[in-house]
Amino acid sequence: MSKTLWIVIGVIVIIGLFAVGSYNGLVGKSQAVDNAWGNVQTVYQRRADLVPNLVNTVKGAANFEQKTLTDVVNARAQATSINIDAKDLTPEKLSQFQAAQSNLSSSLGRLIAVAENYPQLTATQNFRDLQVSLEGTENRISVERKNFNDTVVSYNTAAQRFPGVLFAKLFGFAPKAYFEADAAAQVAPKVDFNTSPAPEGAATN
């Protein structure tokens, strides 16, 4: 066997090893993104599950602002209507998802702010428990979003760095989108149990 043939075989073997290593590495990182996205969806769903109980509790307060309640209900409906598969995390779809979730965060923040004008509501144990659960869930959302972004950065880096970029295109490993900075979506609604009750006879909304 000629020296040239041995060189050709050697090159083919090296390319094959690079291909196998790159493919396996991208598969592992892609699965990590899928898992991180699943965690993001779980915490957002947990928040959505808290909303009906919160709305029903607030409805018990006399003369509570109906627009505030309606905004929360509508924002929840919009947020839960957007479902994205981990294999299809395009910038456009994730941006739409993020905007809907941010709108729900803002609506919930406004509801809690308005609720502070109703001391008879904020004094109930059920409302206080829901506030604590909501705050914990918002904080968890922030954590899972960061974990997801870190995982996507690791995946995208591997898919765009040489020689991985050659095999990423060959095997269909497309770049994945990540959450953009969005203060409204990452700041938990304020929970203040030290708010002094409004003076007796004070006007409320």
C-alpha atoms as an extended CHARMM CRD file, in Angstrom:
* protein
*
       205  EXT
         1         1  MET       CA              0.0000000000        0.0000000000        0.0000000000  PROA      1               0.0000000000
         2         2  SER       CA              1.4380000000        3.3260000000       -1.0630000000  PROA      2               0.0000000000
         3         3  LYS       CA              2.3710000000        6.1120000000        1.3190000000  PROA      3               0.0000000000
         4         4  THR       CA             -0.1730000000        8.4140000000       -0.3550000000  PROA      4               0.0000000000
         5         5  LEU       CA             -2.9900000000        5.9660000000        0.3270000000  PROA      5               0.0000000000
         6         6  TRP       CA             -1.9980000000        5.7250000000        3.9880000000  PROA      6               0.0000000000
         7         7  ILE       CA             -2.0830000000        9.5040000000        4.2150000000  PROA      7               0.0000000000
         8         8  VAL       CA             -5.5440000000        9.6150000000        2.6520000000  PROA      8               0.0000000000
         9         9  ILE       CA             -6.8150000000        6.9450000000        5.0510000000  PROA      9               0.0000000000
        10        10  GLY       CA             -5.2890000000        8.8210000000        7.9760000000  PROA      10              0.0000000000
        11        11  VAL       CA             -6.9870000000       12.0590000000        6.9670000000  PROA      11              0.0000000000
        12        12  ILE       CA            -10.3300000000       10.2740000000        6.5920000000  PROA      12              0.0000000000
        13        13  VAL       CA             -9.9620000000        8.7050000000       10.0350000000  PROA      13              0.0000000000
        14        14  ILE       CA             -9.1120000000       12.0600000000       11.6210000000  PROA      14              0.0000000000
        15        15  ILE       CA            -12.0970000000       13.7400000000        9.9490000000  PROA      15              0.0000000000
        16        16  GLY       CA            -14.3060000000       10.8780000000       11.0730000000  PROA      16              0.0000000000
        17        17  LEU       CA            -13.1340000000       11.2170000000       14.6610000000  PROA      17              0.0000000000
        18        18  PHE       CA            -13.7650000000       14.9610000000       14.5590000000  PROA      18              0.0000000000
        19        19  ALA       CA            -17.2280000000       14.3460000000       13.1080000000  PROA      19              0.0000000000
        20        20  VAL       CA            -18.1690000000       11.7730000000       15.7490000000  PROA      20              0.0000000000
        21        21  GLY       CA            -16.8160000000       13.9040000000       18.5780000000  PROA      21              0.0000000000
        22        22  SER       CA            -18.5220000000       17.0470000000       17.3360000000  PROA      22              0.0000000000
        23        23  TYR       CA            -21.8330000000       15.2630000000       16.7420000000  PROA      23              0.0000000000
        24        24  ASN       CA            -21.8780000000       13.6360000000       20.1700000000  PROA      24              0.0000000000
        25        25  GLY       CA            -20.9190000000       16.8990000000       21.8400000000  PROA      25              0.0000000000
        26        26  LEU       CA            -23.6730000000       18.8210000000       20.0450000000  PROA      26              0.0000000000
        27        27  VAL       CA            -26.2370000000       16.1390000000       20.8940000000  PROA      27              0.0000000000
        28        28  GLY       CA            -25.3660000000       16.4090000000       24.5750000000  PROA      28              0.0000000000
        29        29  LYS       CA            -25.5210000000       20.2050000000       24.5800000000  PROA      29              0.0000000000
        30        30  SER       CA            -28.7750000000       20.1900000000       22.6070000000  PROA      30              0.0000000000
        31        31  GLN       CA            -30.3440000000       17.8420000000       25.1480000000  PROA      31              0.0000000000
        32        32  ALA       CA            -29.1410000000       20.1350000000       27.9290000000  PROA      32              0.0000000000
        33        33  VAL       CA            -30.9640000000       23.0360000000       26.2320000000  PROA      33              0.0000000000
        34        34  ASP       CA            -34.1120000000       20.8960000000       25.9430000000  PROA      34              0.0000000000
        35        35  ASN       CA            -33.9490000000       20.1150000000       29.6520000000  PROA      35              0.0000000000
        36        36  ALA       CA            -33.3460000000       23.7540000000       30.6020000000  PROA      36              0.0000000000
        37        37  TRP       CA            -36.2930000000       24.8500000000       28.4390000000  PROA      37              0.0000000000
        38        38  GLY       CA            -38.4770000000       22.2580000000       30.1530000000  PROA      38              0.0000000000
        39        39  ASN       CA            -37.5500000000       23.7740000000       33.5100000000  PROA      39              0.0000000000
        40        40  VAL       CA            -38.4330000000       27.2590000000       32.2320000000  PROA      40              0.0000000000
        41        41  GLN       CA            -41.8310000000       26.0600000000       31.0510000000  PROA      41              0.0000000000
        42        42  THR       CA            -42.4730000000       24.3380000000       34.3660000000  PROA      42              0.0000000000
        43        43  VAL       CA            -41.9520000000       27.4640000000       36.4760000000  PROA      43              0.0000000000
        44        44  TYR       CA            -43.9930000000       29.6230000000       34.1050000000  PROA      44              0.0000000000
        45        45  GLN       CA            -46.7970000000       27.0570000000       34.2580000000  PROA      45              0.0000000000
        46        46  ARG       CA            -46.6310000000       27.0710000000       38.0430000000  PROA      46              0.0000000000
        47        47  ARG       CA            -47.1640000000       30.8370000000       37.9900000000  PROA      47              0.0000000000
        48        48  ALA       CA            -50.0840000000       30.4690000000       35.5870000000  PROA      48              0.0000000000
        49        49  ASP       CA            -51.6240000000       27.8900000000       37.9360000000  PROA      49              0.0000000000
        50        50  LEU       CA            -51.4820000000       30.3790000000       40.8260000000  PROA      50              0.0000000000
        51        51  VAL       CA            -53.3450000000       33.1090000000       38.9400000000  PROA      51              0.0000000000
        52        52  PRO       CA            -56.9060000000       31.6720000000       39.1310000000  PROA      52              0.0000000000
        53        53  ASN       CA            -56.7100000000       31.2870000000       42.9220000000  PROA      53              0.0000000000
        54        54  LEU       CA            -55.2860000000       34.7810000000       43.2560000000  PROA      54              0.0000000000
        55        55  VAL       CA            -58.0290000000       36.2740000000       41.0750000000  PROA      55              0.0000000000
        56        56  ASN       CA            -60.7700000000       34.4180000000       42.9570000000  PROA      56              0.0000000000
        57        57  THR       CA            -59.3710000000       35.5980000000       46.2820000000  PROA      57              0.0000000000
        58        58  VAL       CA            -59.2040000000       39.2090000000       45.1240000000  PROA      58              0.0000000000
        59        59  LYS       CA            -62.7490000000       39.0410000000       43.7680000000  PROA      59              0.0000000000
        60        60  GLY       CA            -63.9320000000       38.7600000000       47.3570000000  PROA      60              0.0000000000
        61        61  ALA       CA            -62.8290000000       42.3100000000       48.1050000000  PROA      61              0.0000000000
        62        62  ALA       CA            -65.6580000000       44.8000000000       47.7360000000  PROA      62              0.0000000000
        63        63  ASN       CA            -65.3290000000       47.2290000000       44.8220000000  PROA      63              0.0000000000
        64        64  PHE       CA            -61.9720000000       45.8570000000       43.6690000000  PROA      64              0.0000000000
        65        65  GLU       CA            -60.8970000000       47.3270000000       40.3270000000  PROA      65              0.0000000000
        66        66  GLN       CA            -62.4200000000       45.0760000000       37.6790000000  PROA      66              0.0000000000
        67        67  LYS       CA            -60.0710000000       46.2830000000       34.9470000000  PROA      67              0.0000000000
        68        68  THR       CA            -57.0740000000       45.1060000000       36.9620000000  PROA      68              0.0000000000
        69        69  LEU       CA            -58.6150000000       41.6570000000       37.3280000000  PROA      69              0.0000000000
        70        70  THR       CA            -59.5870000000       41.5090000000       33.6620000000  PROA      70              0.0000000000
        71        71  ASP       CA            -56.0770000000       42.4840000000       32.5870000000  PROA      71              0.0000000000
        72        72  VAL       CA            -54.5820000000       39.6460000000       34.6510000000  PROA      72              0.0000000000
        73        73  VAL       CA            -57.0330000000       37.0750000000       33.3030000000  PROA      73              0.0000000000
        74        74  ASN       CA            -56.4130000000       38.1650000000       29.7100000000  PROA      74              0.0000000000
        75        75  ALA       CA            -52.6380000000       38.2590000000       30.1900000000  PROA      75              0.0000000000
        76        76  ARG       CA            -52.7000000000       34.7210000000       31.6150000000  PROA      76              0.0000000000
        77        77  ALA       CA            -54.7660000000       33.4760000000       28.6750000000  PROA      77              0.0000000000
        78        78  GLN       CA            -52.3050000000       35.0000000000       26.2240000000  PROA      78              0.0000000000
        79        79  ALA       CA            -49.2580000000       33.6650000000       28.0610000000  PROA      79              0.0000000000
        80        80  THR       CA            -50.5880000000       30.1030000000       28.2820000000  PROA      80              0.0000000000
        81        81  SER       CA            -51.6150000000       30.0890000000       24.6130000000  PROA      81              0.0000000000
        82        82  ILE       CA            -48.0100000000       30.2880000000       23.4080000000  PROA      82              0.0000000000
        83        83  ASN       CA            -46.2140000000       26.9530000000       23.4340000000  PROA      83              0.0000000000
        84        84  ILE       CA            -42.7820000000       26.4930000000       21.8800000000  PROA      84              0.0000000000
        85        85  ASP       CA            -41.0600000000       23.1880000000       21.2660000000  PROA      85              0.0000000000
        86        86  ALA       CA            -37.4600000000       23.0570000000       22.4440000000  PROA      86              0.0000000000
        87        87  LYS       CA            -36.4490000000       22.0170000000       18.9050000000  PROA      87              0.0000000000
        88        88  ASP       CA            -37.9030000000       25.2140000000       17.4630000000  PROA      88              0.0000000000
        89        89  LEU       CA            -36.4720000000       27.9580000000       19.6760000000  PROA      89              0.0000000000
        90        90  THR       CA            -36.2100000000       30.6700000000       17.0300000000  PROA      90              0.0000000000
        91        91  PRO       CA            -35.6170000000       34.3100000000       18.0640000000  PROA      91              0.0000000000
        92        92  GLU       CA            -39.0510000000       35.3010000000       16.7620000000  PROA      92              0.0000000000
        93        93  LYS       CA            -40.9540000000       32.6350000000       18.6940000000  PROA      93              0.0000000000
        94        94  LEU       CA            -39.0160000000       33.1160000000       21.9180000000  PROA      94              0.0000000000
        95        95  SER       CA            -39.5030000000       36.8900000000       21.6670000000  PROA      95              0.0000000000
        96        96  GLN       CA            -43.2680000000       36.3560000000       21.3460000000  PROA      96              0.0000000000
        97        97  PHE       CA            -43.2430000000       34.0060000000       24.3310000000  PROA      97              0.0000000000
        98        98  GLN       CA            -41.1700000000       36.4280000000       26.4010000000  PROA      98              0.0000000000
        99        99  ALA       CA            -43.4260000000       39.3830000000       25.5750000000  PROA      99              0.0000000000
       100       100  ALA       CA            -46.5410000000       37.4910000000       26.6760000000  PROA      100             0.0000000000
       101       101  GLN       CA            -44.9300000000       36.3490000000       29.9270000000  PROA      101             0.0000000000
       102       102  SER       CA            -43.6490000000       39.8640000000       30.6000000000  PROA      102             0.0000000000
       103       103  ASN       CA            -47.1700000000       41.2120000000       30.1350000000  PROA      103             0.0000000000
       104       104  LEU       CA            -48.4610000000       38.7370000000       32.7190000000  PROA      104             0.0000000000
       105       105  SER       CA            -45.6970000000       39.7520000000       35.1440000000  PROA      105             0.0000000000
       106       106  SER       CA            -46.6510000000       43.4050000000       34.7550000000  PROA      106             0.0000000000
       107       107  SER       CA            -50.3560000000       42.6710000000       35.2090000000  PROA      107             0.0000000000
       108       108  LEU       CA            -49.7050000000       40.6890000000       38.3710000000  PROA      108             0.0000000000
       109       109  GLY       CA            -47.4950000000       43.4650000000       39.6960000000  PROA      109             0.0000000000
       110       110  ARG       CA            -50.2880000000       45.9860000000       39.1590000000  PROA      110             0.0000000000
       111       111  LEU       CA            -52.8240000000       43.7080000000       40.8490000000  PROA      111             0.0000000000
       112       112  ILE       CA            -50.6770000000       43.3590000000       43.9650000000  PROA      112             0.0000000000
       113       113  ALA       CA            -50.0140000000       47.0980000000       44.0340000000  PROA      113             0.0000000000
       114       114  VAL       CA            -53.7580000000       47.8340000000       43.8590000000  PROA      114             0.0000000000
       115       115  ALA       CA            -54.4600000000       45.1930000000       46.4940000000  PROA      115             0.0000000000
       116       116  GLU       CA            -52.4340000000       47.2140000000       49.0060000000  PROA      116             0.0000000000
       117       117  ASN       CA            -55.3370000000       49.6700000000       49.0420000000  PROA      117             0.0000000000
       118       118  TYR       CA            -57.5510000000       46.9280000000       50.5010000000  PROA      118             0.0000000000
       119       119  PRO       CA            -56.2580000000       46.0900000000       53.9940000000  PROA      119             0.0000000000
       120       120  GLN       CA            -59.1630000000       43.7080000000       54.5920000000  PROA      120             0.0000000000
       121       121  LEU       CA            -57.8810000000       41.6870000000       51.6140000000  PROA      121             0.0000000000
       122       122  THR       CA            -54.1490000000       41.8020000000       52.3390000000  PROA      122             0.0000000000
       123       123  ALA       CA            -54.8210000000       40.7530000000       55.9310000000  PROA      123             0.0000000000
       124       124  THR       CA            -56.3230000000       37.3970000000       54.8780000000  PROA      124             0.0000000000
       125       125  GLN       CA            -54.0960000000       34.3430000000       55.2070000000  PROA      125             0.0000000000
       126       126  ASN       CA            -55.0380000000       33.0210000000       51.7770000000  PROA      126             0.0000000000
       127       127  PHE       CA            -53.9510000000       36.2070000000       50.0320000000  PROA      127             0.0000000000
       128       128  ARG       CA            -50.7020000000       36.3500000000       51.9900000000  PROA      128             0.0000000000
       129       129  ASP       CA            -49.9440000000       32.7070000000       51.1460000000  PROA      129             0.0000000000
       130       130  LEU       CA            -50.5790000000       33.3850000000       47.4740000000  PROA      130             0.0000000000
       131       131  GLN       CA            -48.2750000000       36.4150000000       47.5720000000  PROA      131             0.0000000000
       132       132  VAL       CA            -45.4810000000       34.3270000000       49.0400000000  PROA      132             0.0000000000
       133       133  SER       CA            -46.0040000000       31.5600000000       46.4620000000  PROA      133             0.0000000000
       134       134  LEU       CA            -46.0650000000       34.0960000000       43.6460000000  PROA      134             0.0000000000
       135       135  GLU       CA            -42.9120000000       35.8200000000       44.8300000000  PROA      135             0.0000000000
       136       136  GLY       CA            -41.0930000000       32.4940000000       45.1390000000  PROA      136             0.0000000000
       137       137  THR       CA            -42.2140000000       31.4740000000       41.6640000000  PROA      137             0.0000000000
       138       138  GLU       CA            -41.1120000000       34.7780000000       40.1110000000  PROA      138             0.0000000000
       139       139  ASN       CA            -37.7030000000       34.3670000000       41.7070000000  PROA      139             0.0000000000
       140       140  ARG       CA            -37.4920000000       30.8050000000       40.3970000000  PROA      140             0.0000000000
       141       141  ILE       CA            -38.4030000000       32.0260000000       36.9160000000  PROA      141             0.0000000000
       142       142  SER       CA            -35.4550000000       34.4070000000       37.0210000000  PROA      142             0.0000000000
       143       143  VAL       CA            -33.1360000000       31.5570000000       38.0550000000  PROA      143             0.0000000000
       144       144  GLU       CA            -34.3680000000       29.1640000000       35.3800000000  PROA      144             0.0000000000
       145       145  ARG       CA            -34.1650000000       31.8430000000       32.6820000000  PROA      145             0.0000000000
       146       146  LYS       CA            -30.5160000000       32.4450000000       33.5740000000  PROA      146             0.0000000000
       147       147  ASN       CA            -29.7830000000       28.7110000000       33.5970000000  PROA      147             0.0000000000
       148       148  PHE       CA            -31.4390000000       28.3960000000       30.2050000000  PROA      148             0.0000000000
       149       149  ASN       CA            -29.4280000000       31.2740000000       28.7430000000  PROA      149             0.0000000000
       150       150  ASP       CA            -26.1810000000       29.8090000000       30.0770000000  PROA      150             0.0000000000
       151       151  THR       CA            -27.0200000000       26.4450000000       28.5000000000  PROA      151             0.0000000000
       152       152  VAL       CA            -27.9160000000       28.0280000000       25.1580000000  PROA      152             0.0000000000
       153       153  VAL       CA            -24.6850000000       30.0330000000       25.1110000000  PROA      153             0.0000000000
       154       154  SER       CA            -22.7070000000       26.8200000000       25.6580000000  PROA      154             0.0000000000
       155       155  TYR       CA            -24.6030000000       25.0680000000       22.8560000000  PROA      155             0.0000000000
       156       156  ASN       CA            -24.3490000000       27.9720000000       20.3980000000  PROA      156             0.0000000000
       157       157  THR       CA            -20.6410000000       28.3860000000       21.0960000000  PROA      157             0.0000000000
       158       158  ALA       CA            -20.0030000000       24.7230000000       20.3250000000  PROA      158             0.0000000000
       159       159  ALA       CA            -22.1250000000       24.9270000000       17.1650000000  PROA      159             0.0000000000
       160       160  GLN       CA            -20.3650000000       28.0450000000       15.8800000000  PROA      160             0.0000000000
       161       161  ARG       CA            -16.7610000000       27.2900000000       16.8450000000  PROA      161             0.0000000000
       162       162  PHE       CA            -14.4510000000       25.5230000000       14.3890000000  PROA      162             0.0000000000
       163       163  PRO       CA            -14.5060000000       22.6290000000       13.6080000000  PROA      163             0.0000000000
       164       164  GLY       CA            -17.9230000000       22.1370000000       15.2420000000  PROA      164             0.0000000000
       165       165  VAL       CA            -19.5010000000       24.6790000000       12.9220000000  PROA      165             0.0000000000
       166       166  LEU       CA            -18.7870000000       22.4160000000        9.9290000000  PROA      166             0.0000000000
       167       167  PHE       CA            -20.6010000000       19.4660000000       11.4300000000  PROA      167             0.0000000000
       168       168  ALA       CA            -23.3660000000       21.5450000000       13.0540000000  PROA      168             0.0000000000
       169       169  LYS       CA            -24.5130000000       22.6530000000        9.6060000000  PROA      169             0.0000000000
       170       170  LEU       CA            -24.0620000000       19.1670000000        8.2070000000  PROA      170             0.0000000000
       171       171  PHE       CA            -26.1570000000       17.5140000000       10.9260000000  PROA      171             0.0000000000
       172       172  GLY       CA            -28.7600000000       20.2870000000       11.2300000000  PROA      172             0.0000000000
       173       173  PHE       CA            -27.8270000000       21.7720000000       14.6220000000  PROA      173             0.0000000000
       174       174  ALA       CA            -29.2350000000       25.2750000000       14.1890000000  PROA      174             0.0000000000
       175       175  PRO       CA            -28.4750000000       28.1160000000       16.6520000000  PROA      175             0.0000000000
       176       176  LYS       CA            -31.0190000000       28.5470000000       19.4490000000  PROA      176             0.0000000000
       177       177  ALA       CA            -32.4710000000       31.7860000000       20.8010000000  PROA      177             0.0000000000
       178       178  TYR       CA            -32.1290000000       32.9330000000       24.3890000000  PROA      178             0.0000000000
       179       179  PHE       CA            -33.9850000000       35.3490000000       26.6650000000  PROA      179             0.0000000000
       180       180  GLU       CA            -33.1310000000       39.0060000000       26.1970000000  PROA      180             0.0000000000
       181       181  ALA       CA            -32.7720000000       41.2670000000       29.2170000000  PROA      181             0.0000000000
       182       182  ASP       CA            -36.2430000000       42.2640000000       30.3670000000  PROA      182             0.0000000000
       183       183  ALA       CA            -36.5100000000       43.9290000000       33.7600000000  PROA      183             0.0000000000
       184       184  ALA       CA            -40.2950000000       43.6330000000       33.9060000000  PROA      184             0.0000000000
       185       185  ALA       CA            -40.1610000000       39.8800000000       33.4060000000  PROA      185             0.0000000000
       186       186  GLN       CA            -37.4400000000       39.2740000000       35.9780000000  PROA      186             0.0000000000
       187       187  VAL       CA            -38.4550000000       41.4720000000       38.9040000000  PROA      187             0.0000000000
       188       188  ALA       CA            -40.7720000000       39.7140000000       41.3140000000  PROA      188             0.0000000000
       189       189  PRO       CA            -43.8740000000       41.6100000000       42.4400000000  PROA      189             0.0000000000
       190       190  LYS       CA            -43.1970000000       43.4110000000       45.7100000000  PROA      190             0.0000000000
       191       191  VAL       CA            -44.4720000000       41.6460000000       48.7810000000  PROA      191             0.0000000000
       192       192  ASP       CA            -44.5860000000       43.9220000000       51.8200000000  PROA      192             0.0000000000
       193       193  PHE       CA            -46.1740000000       42.5070000000       54.9420000000  PROA      193             0.0000000000
       194       194  ASN       CA            -45.2840000000       45.6170000000       56.9190000000  PROA      194             0.0000000000
       195       195  THR       CA            -47.6340000000       47.9080000000       55.0470000000  PROA      195             0.0000000000
       196       196  SER       CA            -49.6530000000       49.8230000000       57.5820000000  PROA      196             0.0000000000
       197       197  PRO       CA            -53.4360000000       49.5700000000       57.1890000000  PROA      197             0.0000000000
       198       198  ALA       CA            -55.0770000000       52.6210000000       55.6950000000  PROA      198             0.0000000000
       199       199  PRO       CA            -56.5740000000       54.9780000000       58.2860000000  PROA      199             0.0000000000
       200       200  GLU       CA            -60.1490000000       54.1320000000       59.1120000000  PROA      200             0.0000000000
       201       201  GLY       CA            -62.4810000000       55.9350000000       56.7710000000  PROA      201             0.0000000000
       202       202  ALA       CA            -59.7760000000       56.4790000000       54.1400000000  PROA      202             0.0000000000
       203       203  ALA       CA            -60.9860000000       56.2750000000       50.5720000000  PROA      203             0.0000000000
       204       204  THR       CA            -60.1850000000       53.1870000000       48.5450000000  PROA      204             0.0000000000
       205       205  ASN       CA            -60.4620000000       52.3900000000       44.8520000000  PROA      205             0.0000000000
